Amino acid sequence: MKPHSDCSDLFPSGRFTRVPGPTLQAVNLPSEEEAMDVSALQAHLEELHRVLLKEQEMRVALEEEIGRLESALSLWKRRYEDLKASNAPHMNEERGLPSPTPAKKLTG
């Protein structure tokens, strides 16, 4: 179907008639000052968002580092207990004391 180039059937008077409704002035458009405030707030929001993302990245990195440090601490505790247990008989022999029973290993 081919559109009509003549719109006289749509508008009997041959011109567009204005339909009552809100005008551009009636719509609550922000003033130039308000637009600047919104722009400043948007920039501040974006900056805070970048800071938040950076803090989240740092938190994840710190949690990973804490995990590595806890693992290293656990390993050093085990090594200390093993060394303490292996040196205890030698230390007691030098002092003339009987060897104690092995100490419980710390877990953690």
C-alpha positions as CSV (number, residue, x, y, z in Angstrom):
1,M,0.0,0.0,0.0
2,K,1.4,3.4,-1.0
3,P,1.2,6.2,1.5
4,H,-0.7,9.3,0.5
5,S,1.3,12.4,0.1
6,D,-1.9,14.5,0.7
7,C,-2.9,14.5,4.4
8,S,-6.0,16.6,3.9
9,D,-8.1,13.6,5.0
10,L,-6.2,13.6,8.4
11,F,-6.5,17.4,9.0
12,P,-9.7,18.8,7.4
13,S,-8.5,22.3,7.7
14,G,-5.4,21.5,5.8
15,R,-3.1,22.5,8.6
16,F,-2.0,20.8,11.8
17,T,-4.1,21.7,14.7
18,R,-2.6,22.0,18.1
19,V,-3.7,19.4,20.7
20,P,-4.0,20.8,24.2
21,G,-1.3,19.3,26.5
22,P,1.8,20.2,28.4
23,T,4.0,22.7,26.7
24,L,7.8,22.7,26.9
25,Q,7.7,25.3,29.6
26,A,5.2,23.3,31.6
27,V,7.5,20.3,31.7
28,N,9.8,20.6,34.7
29,L,13.2,21.0,32.9
30,P,16.2,21.7,35.1
31,S,17.6,25.1,35.0
32,E,21.2,25.7,33.9
33,E,22.3,25.9,37.5
34,E,20.5,22.7,38.4
35,A,22.0,21.0,35.4
36,M,25.5,22.1,36.6
37,D,24.7,20.7,40.1
38,V,23.5,17.4,38.6
39,S,26.7,17.2,36.4
40,A,28.9,17.9,39.5
41,L,27.0,15.2,41.5
42,Q,27.3,12.8,38.6
43,A,31.1,13.4,38.5
44,H,31.3,12.9,42.3
45,L,29.3,9.7,42.0
46,E,31.6,8.3,39.4
47,E,34.7,9.2,41.5
48,L,33.2,7.5,44.5
49,H,32.4,4.4,42.4
50,R,36.1,4.3,41.2
51,V,37.2,4.6,44.8
52,L,34.8,1.8,45.9
53,L,36.1,-0.5,43.1
54,K,39.7,0.2,44.1
55,E,38.9,-0.6,47.8
56,Q,37.2,-3.8,46.8
57,E,40.3,-4.9,44.8
58,M,42.5,-4.0,47.8
59,R,40.3,-6.0,50.2
60,V,40.5,-9.1,47.9
61,A,44.3,-8.7,47.7
62,L,44.6,-8.3,51.5
63,E,42.4,-11.4,52.1
64,E,44.7,-13.4,49.7
65,E,47.8,-12.1,51.5
66,I,46.3,-13.0,54.9
67,G,45.6,-16.5,53.6
68,R,49.3,-16.8,52.5
69,L,50.5,-15.5,55.8
70,E,48.3,-17.9,57.8
71,S,49.6,-20.8,55.7
72,A,53.2,-19.7,56.3
73,L,52.6,-19.3,60.0
74,S,51.1,-22.8,60.2
75,L,54.1,-24.2,58.4
76,W,56.5,-22.4,60.8
77,K,54.6,-23.7,63.8
78,R,54.8,-27.3,62.5
79,R,58.6,-26.9,61.8
80,Y,59.1,-25.4,65.3
81,E,57.2,-28.3,67.0
82,D,59.1,-30.9,64.9
83,L,62.4,-29.2,65.8
84,K,61.4,-29.0,69.4
85,A,60.4,-32.6,69.5
86,S,63.6,-33.8,67.7
87,N,65.9,-31.7,70.0
88,A,64.1,-32.6,73.3
89,P,65.8,-36.1,73.7
90,H,69.2,-34.6,73.0
91,M,68.6,-31.7,75.5
92,N,67.4,-34.0,78.2
93,E,70.3,-36.4,77.7
94,E,72.8,-33.6,78.2
95,R,71.0,-32.7,81.5
96,G,70.6,-36.2,82.6
97,L,66.8,-36.1,82.5
98,P,64.5,-38.8,81.0
99,S,63.0,-38.0,77.6
100,P,59.5,-36.6,77.8
101,T,56.6,-38.0,75.8
102,P,56.2,-36.1,72.5
103,A,54.1,-32.9,72.8
104,K,50.9,-32.6,70.9
105,K,51.2,-30.7,67.7
106,L,49.4,-27.4,67.5
107,T,46.8,-27.2,64.7
108,G,46.0,-24.0,63.1
